[in-house]
Amino acid sequence: MMLLDTNAANLMRRFRTLPKAMRDGAVAGLRRALMTVEGKVTANAGLKWRRGGAGLQGRLTSYARADAALGIDAAIGFRKRRGFPYELAQEFGATAKAGGAMTVPISPLARRLSDRGIGPRDSGIKLFRPKGSNVLLEYRGYTRGGGLREQPAHYALVKSIRPRLGFTKTVTASFGEIGDGIIRGAMTGVTRTK
């Protein structure tokens, strides 16, 4: 639940009694404001964004719609996915269990698998950790000469991930803009009803 400025909060309380054009305008204004906030989340985050349906940027979403019971139903957040909630680790940070490590996909193949909720254990890739390193390499056997074939690195092992998404901070700082979007949208409805 978000706290809006007084004008927007009053408008929301009276939402059901407003003319349809004003209600539609308020919903459209809120939708536009939430899309702007999505852009701010992307710009303010201290991380690289990957596009695609399963990357963080591809899962960032918002919606606003009129609802008979609630007045307006709206949200901004990340689409659900299988596996570890990566956006939570990016927002709040994460630490591995004592004596353990977390895997971070670093190869395109590992990222695609991770996007589908498949971790290193279920990937079907023969992985090994060279002594003294913090990466998981793919084991590809030996060459005819007896040397190891090239082993691509698929995962990095880390003890912690620092918080760097800033989603909550960015959305909270945008409440005024969201309230303004609702008011501006409703006012466009006023001009349509005249």
C-alpha positions as CSV (number, residue, x, y, z in Angstrom):
1,M,0.0,0.0,0.0
2,M,1.4,3.4,-0.9
3,L,0.7,6.8,0.7
4,L,-0.3,9.4,-1.8
5,D,-0.4,13.2,-1.3
6,T,-3.6,14.6,0.0
7,N,-5.2,15.5,-3.4
8,A,-4.5,12.1,-4.9
9,A,-5.7,10.3,-1.7
10,N,-8.9,12.3,-1.7
11,L,-9.5,11.5,-5.4
12,M,-8.9,7.8,-4.7
13,R,-11.4,7.8,-1.8
14,R,-14.1,9.4,-4.1
15,F,-13.0,7.3,-7.2
16,R,-16.2,5.3,-7.5
17,T,-18.4,8.5,-7.5
18,L,-16.4,10.2,-10.3
19,P,-17.6,10.4,-13.9
20,K,-16.4,7.5,-16.0
21,A,-14.1,9.8,-18.1
22,M,-12.3,10.9,-14.9
23,R,-11.9,7.4,-13.6
24,D,-10.5,6.2,-17.0
25,G,-8.2,9.2,-17.0
26,A,-6.9,8.5,-13.5
27,V,-6.2,4.9,-14.4
28,A,-4.4,5.9,-17.5
29,G,-2.4,8.6,-15.6
30,L,-1.4,6.0,-13.0
31,R,-0.4,3.6,-15.7
32,R,1.9,6.2,-17.3
33,A,3.4,7.2,-14.0
34,L,4.2,3.5,-13.2
35,M,5.9,3.1,-16.6
36,T,8.0,6.1,-15.8
37,V,9.0,4.6,-12.4
38,E,10.0,1.4,-14.2
39,G,12.4,3.5,-16.2
40,K,13.8,5.1,-13.1
41,V,14.3,1.7,-11.4
42,T,16.3,0.6,-14.5
43,A,18.4,3.8,-14.5
44,N,19.0,4.0,-10.7
45,A,20.1,0.3,-10.2
46,G,23.8,-0.3,-9.7
47,L,23.8,-3.4,-12.0
48,K,23.8,-4.5,-15.6
49,W,20.4,-5.2,-17.0
50,R,19.7,-8.1,-19.2
51,R,16.7,-8.0,-21.6
52,G,14.7,-11.0,-22.3
53,G,11.6,-12.5,-20.7
54,A,13.6,-13.9,-17.7
55,G,16.2,-11.3,-17.1
56,L,15.5,-8.7,-14.4
57,Q,14.6,-6.0,-16.9
58,G,12.3,-8.4,-18.8
59,R,10.5,-9.3,-15.5
60,L,10.1,-5.7,-14.3
61,T,6.5,-4.8,-14.8
62,S,3.6,-2.7,-13.7
63,Y,-0.1,-2.4,-14.3
64,A,-3.1,-0.2,-13.4
65,R,-6.7,-1.0,-14.0
66,A,-10.1,0.0,-12.7
67,D,-11.5,-2.5,-10.1
68,A,-15.1,-2.7,-8.9
69,A,-14.1,-3.6,-5.3
70,L,-10.8,-1.6,-4.9
71,G,-11.4,1.4,-7.2
72,I,-8.0,1.1,-8.8
73,D,-5.9,-2.0,-8.7
74,A,-2.2,-1.3,-9.5
75,A,1.2,-2.7,-8.8
76,I,4.8,-2.5,-9.8
77,G,7.3,-5.3,-9.3
78,F,8.9,-8.3,-10.9
79,R,7.1,-11.2,-12.6
80,K,7.4,-14.5,-10.8
81,R,9.9,-17.1,-12.0
82,R,10.9,-20.5,-11.0
83,G,13.9,-21.0,-8.8
84,F,15.8,-18.5,-6.6
85,P,14.2,-15.0,-6.5
86,Y,17.2,-13.3,-8.0
87,E,15.7,-9.8,-7.7
88,L,15.4,-10.2,-3.9
89,A,19.2,-10.9,-3.7
90,Q,19.8,-7.8,-5.8
91,E,17.5,-5.7,-3.7
92,F,18.5,-6.8,-0.2
93,G,21.8,-8.6,-0.7
94,A,22.4,-12.3,0.1
95,T,25.0,-14.3,2.0
96,A,25.8,-18.0,1.4
97,K,25.4,-20.5,4.2
98,A,28.4,-20.9,6.4
99,G,31.1,-22.8,4.5
100,G,29.1,-22.6,1.2
101,A,28.9,-20.4,-1.8
102,M,26.3,-19.2,-4.3
103,T,26.6,-19.7,-8.0
104,V,26.3,-16.8,-10.4
105,P,25.8,-17.7,-14.0
106,I,28.5,-16.1,-16.2
107,S,28.3,-17.9,-19.6
108,P,25.4,-17.4,-22.0
109,L,24.4,-21.1,-21.6
110,A,24.3,-20.8,-17.8
111,R,22.3,-17.6,-18.0
112,R,19.7,-19.2,-20.3
113,L,19.4,-22.2,-18.0
114,S,19.1,-19.8,-15.0
115,D,16.4,-17.8,-16.7
116,R,14.4,-21.1,-16.9
117,G,15.0,-21.8,-13.2
118,I,17.7,-24.5,-13.8
119,G,20.8,-24.3,-11.6
120,P,24.2,-25.9,-12.0
121,R,23.2,-29.2,-10.4
122,D,20.2,-29.7,-12.7
123,S,21.9,-28.3,-15.8
124,G,23.2,-31.6,-17.2
125,I,26.6,-30.1,-17.7
126,K,29.6,-31.9,-16.2
127,L,31.0,-29.2,-14.0
128,F,34.2,-29.2,-11.8
129,R,35.9,-26.6,-9.7
130,P,39.7,-26.3,-10.3
131,K,41.6,-26.4,-7.0
132,G,42.0,-22.8,-5.6
133,S,39.6,-21.2,-8.0
134,N,36.1,-19.7,-7.6
135,V,34.6,-20.9,-10.9
136,L,32.8,-23.9,-12.1
137,L,34.2,-25.2,-15.5
138,E,32.7,-27.6,-17.9
139,Y,34.6,-30.8,-18.1
140,R,35.1,-31.8,-21.7
141,G,37.7,-34.6,-21.4
142,Y,41.1,-34.9,-22.8
143,T,42.7,-34.4,-26.2
144,R,44.5,-37.2,-28.1
145,G,47.8,-35.8,-26.8
146,G,46.6,-36.3,-23.2
147,G,46.0,-32.6,-22.3
148,L,42.7,-31.3,-21.1
149,R,40.3,-29.9,-23.7
150,E,39.2,-26.3,-23.3
151,Q,36.8,-26.0,-20.4
152,P,34.5,-23.0,-20.6
153,A,33.6,-21.3,-17.3
154,H,29.9,-21.3,-16.6
155,Y,29.5,-20.2,-13.0
156,A,31.3,-18.0,-10.5
157,L,31.2,-18.9,-6.9
158,V,30.6,-16.0,-4.5
159,K,30.1,-15.8,-0.7
160,S,27.8,-12.8,-0.9
161,I,25.9,-10.4,-3.2
162,R,25.7,-6.8,-2.1
163,P,22.3,-4.9,-2.3
164,R,22.3,-2.8,-5.4
165,L,18.9,-2.8,-7.1
166,G,17.4,0.1,-5.1
167,F,13.9,-0.9,-6.2
168,T,12.2,0.0,-2.9
169,K,14.0,3.3,-2.6
170,T,13.3,4.4,-6.2
171,V,9.6,3.5,-6.0
172,T,9.2,5.2,-2.6
173,A,10.9,8.3,-3.9
174,S,8.4,8.4,-6.8
175,F,5.2,8.4,-4.8
176,G,4.7,12.1,-5.4
177,E,5.1,11.6,-9.2
178,I,2.6,8.7,-9.0
179,G,0.1,10.9,-7.2
180,D,0.6,13.7,-9.7
181,G,0.0,11.2,-12.6
182,I,-3.3,10.2,-11.0
183,I,-4.4,13.8,-10.7
184,R,-3.3,14.8,-14.2
185,G,-5.0,11.8,-15.6
186,A,-8.3,12.6,-13.8
187,M,-8.0,16.2,-15.0
188,T,-7.8,15.1,-18.6
189,G,-11.1,13.2,-17.9
190,V,-12.6,16.5,-16.7
191,T,-11.8,18.2,-20.0
192,R,-13.3,15.2,-21.9
193,T,-16.6,15.4,-19.9
194,K,-17.1,19.2,-20.6
